[in-house]
C-alpha cells in the first residue's frame, strides 16, 4: 500500500446543475455516494416515476445551458429542508426527505420545470463519487494561461499532493479514502458544463476545447464507486490498495479513448532522422487491437507545457504499441521525443483511432504509396496484409530523399518478400547512382502511371506528395472513392474565427428520424435543437473537440459562433457547436 494523495475538500451538489457547497466530512455509502449529492433535479422532459435514475439529458443542467449556475441551495438539516433561490425565479423550499421520491414541486424555474427528488441520486453514472486532482487542474490553467476554478468540474473529492495527471494510472484500482474503500471506474471526459463560470450563468472558458487543444484529450477527473462504506474527512489520506480492471461508463467512451500513461520500453534509431518507440500500454487488455493504419495521440508533459501529436501505430504486440517519429527540426514534439523519450519515460497516449484502415476487399489490388515518414502507414498496412490477406496483390511505392531517410524501409521490403504477389519499389530523390544501385532504388520521383485502375490506394506523406499522388492516380483512372489518406488533427484550435449567429428563423429537418423543427437564436446549437425535439445526439464534449456529434450535412449551410476545437470534416456539421445559417437538412 502507498499513499497517493490527501483530501483537500469534500463537496456535495444537492441539486443537479446548481452550485455545490463544502462539507467537513461525509459518510460514503454504496447506494448514495456522498449523502444528499444530486438528489434533486429540474426535469426538462418526462422522467421515470418514483425518483428512479435518469440520464442527464432529462434534466436542466449546465451542459445544455448555463442558467442553473445562478441558482443557490441552502440545506437546513435541523428543519429537514432544502431552499433553492435564483435571481430570476421564485424561491422553492422542499423537504429533504419527502414521503416518497419523485415530483416534489412545480416551479417557474426554466419556463415551468418540475423539481424531482431521486430515490438515490441523479448522477451521470449511477451511485458514484467523483474525484478531481487539483494538480491537473493547475496544469490546465498553466497551459491555457487562464485561471481554472476547480468548481467547474463539480467533483465530490478534491485531491491534493498527487502529481498532475497521475490519476490516469488509477482506473480499475482499489483505493482507501479515510474509512471508505473505493473502486476507481474510469476517467471523466468533460463536456460544456465545465465551460460555465462557477456561480455565474455565463460561459467564459471552453474547457473541453482547452483540454483537447492543449493536451490532446478531453479528460479531467475520475469516477469511482463505494465498495466499503465509511466516513471521509478533509485531510484524510488516499491510499492505493491494489490494481484492478477498469469499468467504462455505460454508453460512454470505451477504454481505447481514455488517456493513460504509457512507459517507453524500447527505443530503436533509424538512420539519422527517425526513432521507433515501443510503449507499454496499461489498457492493452481493455481495448481492441489497433487495425492496420490506425493512429494514437501521444502527449508529452514538458517544462514548457504539454505537447501532443498523432502517430501511426507502425507495429504492435500483445501489450505494446510502436510509434516511429521523424525528427522535424522546426517542430516541438519530435525534437522533444528524440531528446527525452528513453526507456522508462512516461508518455500519455489515447487511441487507437482512425477509419483509414486496411479494407476487406482482398480480391482488389492494393497500392501503398508513401513518402518520408509516411512509410509508417505502409508498414502497418503491409503487416496487416501479411496477417490477414497474404494472397492479395500489393504494389508498394515509397519515396525518400536518401539512404539516411529510410526508416522502416528494410522492414517493409522484408514483409513484401514474404508475400507471393507483392512488389516493392523504392525511389530516392537525392541519392547518387552508387547508393541507388546498392539499395535497388530508382533515382527520382515515382510517376504512378502504371497503377491498375481497379486498385484501392492508401497514401501517406507530406502534403505536396499527397496532392501529386492523387492527381496521378486520377489520371490513371482510379476512382477518388478508392483513394484513402489519413488527415491527422493538429494541436490548436480549428483555425476558424467566431462567426456571427444568424437571426433566422430557419427550418431544420433531421432526415434519419423524420423530425422537423424551427430554429431561432434562442434554440441554441443544432444539438440543443435536436434534443428539444426528443432526439438523442451522440456527444462527448459539447465543444467540437471529440467529433462524436459529427453528422452529414445533406443540405443547407451552418456556422460556428463558438469555433470548434477541431475542424469538421467536409460535408459534415458538428452539432454541438453549429447553428444553421439557412434551411438545413441533417442526417440525424
C-alpha positions as CSV (number, residue, x, y, z in Angstrom):
1,X,0.0,0.0,0.0
2,X,1.2,3.5,-0.8
3,X,-0.2,6.9,-0.1
4,X,-1.2,8.7,-3.2
5,X,-2.8,12.0,-2.0
6,X,-4.9,13.7,0.6
7,X,-8.4,15.0,0.6
8,X,-8.3,18.8,0.2
9,X,-12.1,19.4,0.1
10,X,-15.4,17.5,0.1
11,X,-18.2,19.0,-1.9
12,X,-21.8,17.9,-2.5
13,X,-24.2,19.3,-5.1
14,X,-27.7,18.7,-3.7
15,X,-29.4,20.0,-7.0
16,X,-28.1,18.8,-10.3
17,X,-26.7,21.7,-12.2
18,X,-26.7,24.2,-9.3
19,X,-23.5,25.1,-7.4
20,X,-22.4,22.9,-4.5
21,X,-21.1,23.5,-1.1
22,X,-18.3,22.2,1.2
23,X,-19.0,19.6,3.9
24,X,-16.3,18.9,6.5
25,X,-17.0,15.1,6.4
26,X,-19.2,12.7,4.7
27,X,-20.2,9.0,5.2
28,X,-19.9,7.4,1.8
29,X,-22.4,4.7,1.0
30,X,-22.7,2.1,-1.7
31,X,-26.1,3.4,-2.9
32,X,-25.7,7.1,-2.3
33,X,-22.1,8.1,-2.6
34,X,-21.8,11.4,-0.8
35,X,-25.1,11.9,1.1
36,X,-27.6,14.2,-0.5
37,X,-25.4,14.6,-3.6
38,X,-27.5,15.3,-6.7
39,X,-30.7,14.2,-5.1
40,X,-32.8,16.9,-6.7
41,X,-33.0,17.9,-10.4
42,X,-35.2,20.1,-12.6
43,X,-36.8,18.0,-15.3
44,X,-36.7,19.3,-18.9
45,X,-38.6,16.2,-20.2
46,X,-40.7,13.4,-18.6
47,X,-38.6,11.4,-16.1
48,X,-39.2,7.9,-14.6
49,X,-41.7,7.9,-11.7
50,X,-40.7,7.3,-8.1
51,X,-37.3,9.0,-8.4
52,X,-35.7,6.3,-10.5
53,X,-32.4,7.2,-12.1
54,X,-32.5,9.0,-15.4
55,X,-29.7,10.3,-17.6
56,X,-28.5,14.0,-17.7
57,X,-30.5,14.7,-20.9
58,X,-33.7,14.5,-18.9
59,X,-32.8,17.5,-16.7
60,X,-31.8,21.1,-16.8
61,X,-28.1,21.0,-16.5
62,X,-25.1,23.2,-17.4
63,X,-24.2,21.0,-20.4
64,X,-27.3,22.4,-22.2
65,X,-27.5,26.0,-20.9
66,X,-25.7,28.0,-18.2
67,X,-28.9,29.2,-16.4
68,X,-28.7,26.8,-13.4
69,X,-25.3,28.3,-12.4
70,X,-27.1,31.4,-10.9
71,X,-29.1,29.2,-8.5
72,X,-28.2,28.6,-4.9
73,X,-29.1,25.9,-2.4
74,X,-29.4,26.1,1.3
75,X,-29.7,22.9,3.3
76,X,-31.3,23.1,6.8
77,X,-30.5,19.8,8.4
78,X,-32.4,20.6,11.6
79,X,-35.6,21.6,9.7
80,X,-35.0,18.9,7.1
81,X,-35.5,21.3,4.2
82,X,-33.7,22.5,1.1
83,X,-34.3,26.0,-0.1
84,X,-33.5,26.9,-3.7
85,X,-33.0,30.6,-4.8
86,X,-32.4,32.2,-8.1
87,X,-32.3,35.9,-9.1
88,X,-34.9,35.3,-11.8
89,X,-37.3,32.7,-10.3
90,X,-39.4,32.3,-7.2
91,X,-37.7,30.6,-4.2
92,X,-38.6,27.0,-3.6
93,X,-38.4,25.1,-0.3
94,X,-38.9,21.4,-0.3
95,X,-38.4,18.6,2.3
96,X,-35.0,16.8,2.1
97,X,-36.7,13.5,2.6
98,X,-40.2,13.7,1.2
99,X,-42.7,10.8,1.9
100,X,-41.9,9.4,-1.5
101,X,-39.3,10.2,-4.1
102,X,-40.4,11.7,-7.4
103,X,-42.1,15.0,-8.1
104,X,-41.7,17.4,-5.1
105,X,-42.6,20.8,-6.6
106,X,-43.9,22.5,-9.7
107,X,-41.9,25.7,-10.2
108,X,-41.5,28.7,-12.5
109,X,-37.8,27.9,-12.9
110,X,-36.6,27.4,-16.5
111,X,-40.0,28.0,-18.0
112,X,-42.0,25.9,-15.6
113,X,-39.7,22.9,-14.8
114,X,-40.8,20.3,-12.3
115,X,-38.4,19.6,-9.4
116,X,-37.8,15.9,-8.7
117,X,-36.3,14.1,-5.8
118,X,-34.3,11.0,-6.7
119,X,-34.6,7.7,-4.8
120,X,-30.8,7.6,-4.6
121,X,-29.3,10.2,-6.9
122,X,-29.3,11.7,-10.4
123,X,-25.6,11.2,-11.0
124,X,-24.1,11.0,-14.5
125,X,-23.1,7.4,-13.6
126,X,-25.2,5.5,-11.1
127,X,-24.2,5.7,-7.4
128,X,-20.7,7.1,-7.9
129,X,-18.3,9.5,-6.4
130,X,-16.2,11.9,-8.5
131,X,-12.6,12.7,-7.8
132,X,-10.5,15.6,-9.0
133,X,-6.8,16.0,-9.0
134,X,-6.0,19.7,-8.2
135,X,-2.6,19.5,-9.8
136,X,-4.1,18.5,-13.1
137,X,-6.5,21.5,-12.9
138,X,-3.5,23.7,-12.3
139,X,-1.7,22.1,-15.2
140,X,-4.6,23.0,-17.4
141,X,-4.6,26.6,-16.1
142,X,-0.9,26.9,-16.8
143,X,-1.3,25.6,-20.3
144,X,-4.2,27.9,-21.3
145,X,-3.0,30.9,-19.4
146,X,-6.3,31.3,-17.6
147,X,-7.3,30.6,-14.0
148,X,-9.4,27.5,-13.8
149,X,-11.7,27.2,-10.8
150,X,-11.9,23.5,-9.7
151,X,-15.6,24.1,-9.0
152,X,-16.1,23.9,-12.8
153,X,-15.7,20.1,-12.6
154,X,-18.3,19.6,-9.9
155,X,-16.3,16.9,-8.2
156,X,-17.0,15.4,-4.7
157,X,-13.5,14.7,-3.5
158,X,-10.7,17.1,-4.3
159,X,-7.2,15.5,-4.2
160,X,-4.0,17.3,-3.2
161,X,-0.4,16.2,-3.4
162,X,-0.9,14.0,-6.4
163,X,1.3,14.8,-9.4
164,X,-0.5,16.3,-12.4
165,X,-2.2,13.6,-14.5
166,X,-1.0,10.7,-12.2
167,X,-4.7,9.9,-11.7
168,X,-4.7,8.5,-15.3
169,X,-2.9,5.4,-13.8
170,X,-5.8,4.7,-11.4
171,X,-8.8,3.3,-13.4
172,X,-9.5,-0.2,-12.0
173,X,-7.6,0.4,-8.8
174,X,-8.9,-0.1,-5.3
175,X,-8.2,2.9,-3.0
176,X,-8.8,3.7,0.6
177,X,-10.1,7.1,1.3
178,X,-10.4,7.7,5.0
179,X,-12.6,5.0,6.4
180,X,-14.1,4.1,3.0
181,X,-12.9,1.8,0.2
182,X,-13.5,2.9,-3.5
183,X,-13.1,1.2,-6.8
184,X,-11.9,3.7,-9.5
185,X,-14.1,3.0,-12.6
186,X,-12.9,5.3,-15.3
187,X,-11.6,8.8,-16.1
188,X,-14.2,11.5,-16.8
189,X,-14.5,13.1,-20.2
190,X,-15.5,16.7,-19.9
191,X,-18.5,18.4,-21.5
192,X,-19.6,22.0,-22.0
193,X,-20.8,22.2,-18.4
194,X,-17.2,22.9,-17.4
195,X,-17.2,26.0,-19.6
196,X,-19.7,27.8,-17.3
197,X,-18.2,30.2,-14.8
198,X,-19.0,28.7,-11.3
199,X,-21.7,30.7,-9.7
200,X,-22.5,32.8,-12.7
201,X,-24.7,31.9,-15.7
202,X,-22.2,32.5,-18.4
203,X,-19.8,30.5,-20.5
204,X,-16.4,32.2,-20.2
205,X,-13.8,29.4,-20.9
206,X,-14.2,26.5,-23.3
207,X,-12.6,23.9,-21.0
208,X,-13.2,20.8,-23.3
209,X,-11.6,22.7,-26.2
210,X,-8.7,23.8,-24.0
211,X,-8.2,20.2,-22.9
212,X,-8.4,18.9,-26.5
213,X,-6.1,21.5,-28.0
214,X,-3.5,21.7,-25.2
215,X,-3.4,18.0,-24.1
216,X,-4.9,16.0,-26.9
217,X,-7.8,14.6,-24.9
218,X,-11.0,15.6,-23.0
219,X,-10.4,14.0,-19.6
220,X,-10.0,15.5,-16.2
221,X,-11.0,13.7,-13.0
222,X,-12.2,10.2,-12.1
223,X,-15.4,8.4,-11.2
224,X,-15.4,5.7,-8.5
225,X,-17.9,3.6,-6.7
226,X,-18.1,2.8,-3.0
227,X,-17.3,-0.8,-2.2
228,X,-17.0,-0.4,1.5
229,X,-18.9,2.4,3.2
230,X,-17.0,4.7,5.6
231,X,-16.5,8.3,6.7
232,X,-14.2,10.6,4.8
233,X,-12.9,13.9,6.3
234,X,-10.8,16.7,4.9
235,X,-7.1,15.9,5.0
236,X,-7.7,12.1,5.1
237,X,-5.1,10.1,3.1
238,X,-5.8,8.4,-0.2
239,X,-4.0,5.1,-0.3
240,X,-3.6,2.7,-3.2
241,X,-4.6,-0.8,-2.2
242,X,-4.5,-2.9,-5.3
243,X,-4.8,-2.6,-9.1
244,X,-7.8,-3.9,-11.0
245,X,-9.8,-3.8,-14.2
246,X,-11.5,-0.5,-15.1
247,X,-15.2,-0.2,-15.8
248,X,-16.4,2.1,-18.6
249,X,-19.4,4.3,-18.2
250,X,-22.4,2.6,-19.7
251,X,-22.8,4.1,-23.2
252,X,-19.8,6.3,-22.7
253,X,-16.3,6.3,-24.1
254,X,-14.6,3.0,-24.1
255,X,-11.0,2.4,-22.8
256,X,-9.4,2.9,-26.2
257,X,-10.3,6.6,-25.9
258,X,-9.1,7.1,-22.4
259,X,-5.8,8.8,-21.9
260,X,-3.3,6.7,-19.9
261,X,0.4,6.9,-19.1
262,X,2.4,4.5,-21.2
263,X,6.0,3.7,-20.4
264,X,8.7,3.7,-23.1
265,X,10.1,0.1,-23.0
266,X,12.4,0.1,-26.1
267,X,13.9,2.7,-28.4
268,X,15.3,2.0,-31.9
269,X,17.1,4.5,-34.1
270,X,16.6,4.5,-37.9
271,X,19.4,6.3,-39.6
272,X,20.0,9.9,-38.6
273,X,16.4,11.1,-38.7
274,X,13.9,8.8,-37.0
275,X,13.4,6.7,-33.9
276,X,10.9,4.0,-33.0
277,X,9.5,3.9,-29.5
278,X,7.8,0.8,-28.1
279,X,5.2,1.9,-25.5
280,X,3.8,-0.4,-22.8
281,X,0.0,0.3,-22.9
282,X,-1.6,-0.3,-19.4
283,X,-5.0,-0.7,-21.1
284,X,-3.9,-3.1,-23.8
285,X,-6.2,-5.8,-22.4
286,X,-9.2,-3.5,-22.3
287,X,-9.1,-2.1,-25.8
288,X,-9.3,-3.6,-29.3
289,X,-6.0,-4.3,-31.1
290,X,-5.2,-1.5,-33.5
291,X,-6.4,-2.0,-37.0
292,X,-3.7,-1.6,-39.7
293,X,-3.5,2.1,-40.4
294,X,-4.8,3.4,-37.1
295,X,-3.0,6.0,-35.0
296,X,-2.7,7.1,-31.4
297,X,-2.5,10.5,-29.8
298,X,0.7,11.0,-27.8
299,X,1.1,13.7,-25.2
300,X,4.4,14.7,-23.6
301,X,4.5,16.8,-20.5
302,X,7.4,19.2,-20.6
303,X,8.7,22.1,-18.5
304,X,7.4,24.4,-21.2
305,X,4.0,22.9,-21.2
306,X,2.2,19.9,-22.9
307,X,2.9,18.8,-26.4
308,X,1.0,16.3,-28.5
309,X,0.8,14.8,-31.9
310,X,-0.9,11.9,-33.7
311,X,1.4,9.0,-34.7
312,X,0.5,5.9,-36.8
313,X,0.8,2.7,-34.9
314,X,3.6,1.2,-37.0
315,X,3.5,-2.1,-35.2
316,X,2.1,-3.6,-32.0
317,X,2.2,-6.8,-30.0
318,X,0.1,-8.1,-27.1
319,X,0.8,-5.3,-24.6
320,X,2.7,-2.7,-26.6
321,X,2.3,-0.1,-29.3
322,X,5.1,1.2,-31.6
323,X,5.3,4.7,-32.9
324,X,8.0,5.9,-35.3
325,X,8.9,9.6,-35.1
326,X,10.9,11.6,-37.7
327,X,12.9,14.4,-36.3
328,X,11.5,17.7,-37.6
329,X,13.9,20.5,-36.7
330,X,11.3,23.2,-36.8
331,X,8.8,21.2,-34.7
332,X,8.4,20.9,-31.0
333,X,7.1,17.4,-30.3
334,X,9.5,15.4,-32.4
335,X,12.7,17.1,-31.1
336,X,11.4,16.5,-27.6
337,X,10.8,12.8,-28.2
338,X,14.2,12.4,-29.8
339,X,16.0,14.1,-26.9
340,X,14.0,12.8,-23.9
341,X,11.9,9.7,-24.7
342,X,14.1,6.8,-23.5
343,X,13.3,3.5,-21.7
344,X,11.5,4.4,-18.5
345,X,10.0,7.7,-19.8
346,X,6.2,8.2,-19.5
347,X,4.1,9.5,-22.3
348,X,0.3,9.9,-22.3
349,X,-1.5,8.0,-25.1
350,X,-5.0,7.6,-26.2
351,X,-6.5,5.5,-29.0
352,X,-6.1,3.8,-31.4
353,X,-8.2,6.0,-33.6
354,X,-8.8,6.3,-37.3
355,X,-11.0,5.0,-40.1
356,X,-8.3,4.8,-42.8
357,X,-7.7,1.1,-42.3
358,X,-7.0,-1.9,-44.4
359,X,-10.1,-2.7,-46.4
360,X,-11.7,-6.1,-46.6
361,X,-11.8,-6.4,-50.4
362,X,-8.8,-8.7,-50.8
363,X,-9.7,-9.5,-54.4
364,X,-9.0,-5.9,-55.4
365,X,-5.3,-4.9,-56.0
366,X,-3.8,-2.7,-53.3
367,X,-1.5,0.2,-53.8
368,X,0.5,1.5,-50.8
369,X,2.2,4.8,-51.8
370,X,4.2,6.8,-49.2
371,X,6.9,9.4,-48.9
372,X,9.2,10.1,-46.0
373,X,7.9,9.1,-42.6
374,X,4.6,8.2,-44.3
375,X,6.2,4.7,-44.5
376,X,4.8,4.1,-41.0
377,X,1.3,3.6,-42.6
378,X,2.7,1.5,-45.3
379,X,4.4,-0.8,-42.8
380,X,1.3,-1.1,-40.7
381,X,-1.0,-1.9,-43.7
382,X,1.5,-4.3,-45.3
383,X,1.8,-6.1,-42.0
384,X,-2.0,-6.4,-42.0
385,X,-1.9,-7.9,-45.4
386,X,0.7,-10.4,-44.3
387,X,-1.5,-11.4,-41.4
388,X,-5.0,-11.2,-42.9
389,X,-4.7,-11.2,-46.7
390,X,-1.5,-13.0,-47.7
391,X,-2.6,-13.7,-51.2
392,X,-3.6,-10.2,-52.1
393,X,-1.8,-8.4,-55.0
394,X,0.1,-5.5,-53.5
395,X,2.1,-2.7,-55.1
396,X,4.4,-0.7,-52.7
397,X,5.9,2.6,-53.9
398,X,7.9,4.5,-51.4
399,X,9.8,7.8,-51.9
400,X,12.7,9.1,-49.7
401,X,15.5,11.6,-50.0
402,X,18.4,9.4,-49.4
403,X,19.9,6.4,-47.6
404,X,19.7,8.2,-44.2
405,X,15.9,8.6,-44.5
406,X,14.8,5.0,-44.9
407,X,13.1,4.5,-41.5
408,X,11.2,1.1,-41.6
409,X,12.0,0.5,-45.3
410,X,14.0,-2.7,-44.6
411,X,11.0,-3.9,-42.6
412,X,8.7,-3.1,-45.5
413,X,11.0,-4.8,-48.0
414,X,11.2,-7.9,-45.9
415,X,7.4,-8.0,-45.4
416,X,6.9,-7.7,-49.2
417,X,9.3,-10.5,-49.8
418,X,7.1,-12.8,-47.7
419,X,4.0,-12.1,-49.8
420,X,3.8,-14.0,-53.1
421,X,2.0,-11.2,-55.0
422,X,3.7,-8.1,-53.6
423,X,6.2,-5.8,-55.3
424,X,8.1,-3.1,-53.6
425,X,9.7,-0.1,-55.3
426,X,11.9,2.5,-53.7
427,X,12.5,6.0,-55.2
428,X,15.3,8.2,-53.9
429,X,15.2,11.9,-54.8
430,X,18.6,13.0,-53.5
431,X,20.8,9.9,-53.8
432,X,23.8,9.2,-56.0
433,X,23.9,6.4,-58.6
434,X,26.0,4.2,-56.3
435,X,23.6,4.4,-53.3
436,X,20.6,3.9,-55.6
437,X,22.2,0.8,-57.0
438,X,23.1,-0.6,-53.6
439,X,19.6,-0.1,-52.3
440,X,17.9,-1.3,-55.6
441,X,16.2,2.1,-55.8
442,X,15.2,4.3,-58.7
443,X,16.5,7.8,-58.7
444,X,13.8,10.5,-58.9
445,X,10.2,10.6,-58.0
446,X,7.6,8.0,-59.0
447,X,5.1,8.7,-61.7
448,X,2.4,6.2,-60.7
449,X,1.2,6.0,-64.3
450,X,1.3,2.2,-64.3
451,X,-1.2,1.6,-61.5
452,X,-4.0,-0.9,-62.1
453,X,-7.1,1.4,-62.2
454,X,-9.1,-1.3,-60.3
455,X,-6.8,-0.8,-57.2
456,X,-7.6,0.5,-53.8
457,X,-4.9,3.1,-52.9
458,X,-3.6,4.3,-49.5
459,X,-1.4,7.4,-49.4
460,X,0.7,8.8,-46.6
461,X,3.3,11.6,-46.7
462,X,3.8,15.3,-46.9
463,X,1.0,17.5,-48.4
464,X,2.8,18.1,-51.8
465,X,3.3,14.3,-52.2
466,X,-0.4,13.6,-51.4
467,X,-1.6,16.2,-53.9
468,X,0.7,15.0,-56.7
469,X,-0.2,11.3,-56.0
470,X,-3.9,12.0,-56.0
471,X,-3.6,13.8,-59.4
472,X,-1.6,11.0,-60.9
473,X,-4.0,8.3,-59.7
474,X,-7.0,10.2,-61.0
475,X,-5.2,10.4,-64.4
476,X,-4.5,6.6,-64.2
477,X,-8.3,6.0,-63.8
478,X,-8.6,5.3,-60.1
479,X,-11.9,6.4,-58.6
480,X,-11.5,9.0,-56.0
481,X,-13.6,7.0,-53.5
482,X,-10.9,4.3,-53.6
483,X,-8.0,6.6,-52.8
484,X,-7.6,6.9,-49.0
485,X,-5.4,9.1,-46.9
486,X,-5.5,9.9,-43.2
487,X,-5.6,13.5,-42.1
488,X,-4.4,13.9,-38.5
489,X,-5.9,16.7,-36.3
490,X,-3.2,19.1,-35.2
491,X,-2.9,20.8,-31.8
492,X,-4.5,24.2,-31.6
493,X,-7.9,25.5,-32.4
494,X,-9.7,24.7,-35.7
495,X,-8.3,27.9,-37.1
496,X,-11.7,29.4,-37.7
497,X,-12.8,32.7,-36.2
498,X,-16.1,33.1,-34.3
499,X,-19.0,33.5,-36.7
500,X,-22.0,35.8,-36.1
501,X,-25.1,34.0,-35.0
502,X,-27.8,34.3,-37.8
503,X,-31.1,35.8,-37.0
504,X,-33.2,33.1,-38.5
505,X,-35.7,31.6,-38.3
506,X,-34.7,28.5,-40.3
507,X,-36.3,25.1,-40.8
508,X,-34.1,22.2,-39.8
509,X,-35.0,18.7,-40.9
510,X,-33.5,15.8,-39.2
511,X,-33.7,13.4,-42.1
512,X,-33.0,10.0,-40.4
513,X,-35.6,10.5,-37.8
514,X,-38.1,12.4,-39.9
515,X,-38.4,15.2,-37.4
516,X,-38.6,18.9,-38.5
517,X,-38.0,21.9,-36.2
518,X,-37.9,25.6,-36.4
519,X,-34.6,27.1,-35.3
520,X,-34.3,30.6,-33.7
521,X,-31.2,32.0,-31.9
522,X,-32.7,31.1,-28.5
523,X,-32.8,27.5,-29.7
524,X,-29.0,27.2,-29.2
525,X,-26.9,24.8,-31.2
526,X,-28.2,22.1,-33.6
527,X,-27.6,19.6,-30.8
528,X,-29.8,21.5,-28.4
529,X,-32.5,21.9,-31.0
530,X,-32.4,18.2,-31.7
531,X,-32.7,17.3,-28.0
532,X,-35.6,19.7,-27.6
533,X,-37.3,17.5,-30.2
534,X,-36.6,14.4,-28.2
535,X,-33.7,13.2,-30.3
536,X,-30.6,11.7,-28.8
537,X,-27.4,13.4,-30.0
538,X,-24.1,11.4,-29.6
539,X,-21.7,13.8,-27.9
540,X,-18.7,13.6,-25.6
541,X,-17.6,17.2,-25.2
542,X,-20.1,19.8,-26.4
543,X,-17.1,21.8,-27.6
544,X,-16.4,20.4,-31.1
545,X,-13.4,18.5,-29.8
546,X,-14.3,14.9,-29.9
547,X,-16.3,14.8,-33.2
548,X,-18.8,12.2,-31.8
549,X,-21.6,14.6,-32.8
550,X,-20.4,14.9,-36.4
551,X,-23.3,14.2,-38.8
552,X,-23.6,14.5,-42.6
553,X,-25.0,17.9,-43.8
554,X,-27.4,16.9,-46.5
555,X,-28.5,20.4,-47.5
556,X,-28.0,24.0,-46.3
557,X,-25.3,25.9,-44.5
558,X,-24.1,26.1,-40.9
559,X,-21.8,28.4,-39.0
560,X,-19.9,28.2,-35.7
561,X,-20.5,31.1,-33.3
562,X,-18.0,29.4,-31.0
563,X,-15.3,27.8,-33.1
564,X,-15.0,24.1,-32.6
565,X,-11.7,22.8,-31.1
566,X,-11.2,20.6,-34.2
567,X,-12.4,21.4,-37.8
568,X,-15.4,19.5,-39.1
569,X,-14.8,17.0,-41.9
570,X,-16.0,18.2,-45.3
571,X,-19.8,17.8,-45.8
572,X,-20.5,17.4,-42.1
573,X,-21.6,19.5,-39.2
574,X,-20.5,19.3,-35.6
575,X,-23.9,19.5,-34.0
576,X,-22.7,20.6,-30.6
577,X,-21.2,23.8,-31.9
578,X,-23.0,24.6,-35.2
579,X,-26.1,26.7,-35.8
580,X,-28.0,26.8,-39.1
581,X,-27.4,29.8,-41.5
582,X,-30.2,28.6,-43.9
583,X,-32.8,26.0,-44.0
584,X,-30.9,22.8,-43.3
585,X,-31.1,19.1,-43.6
586,X,-29.0,17.0,-41.1
587,X,-28.7,13.2,-41.2
588,X,-29.9,12.5,-37.6
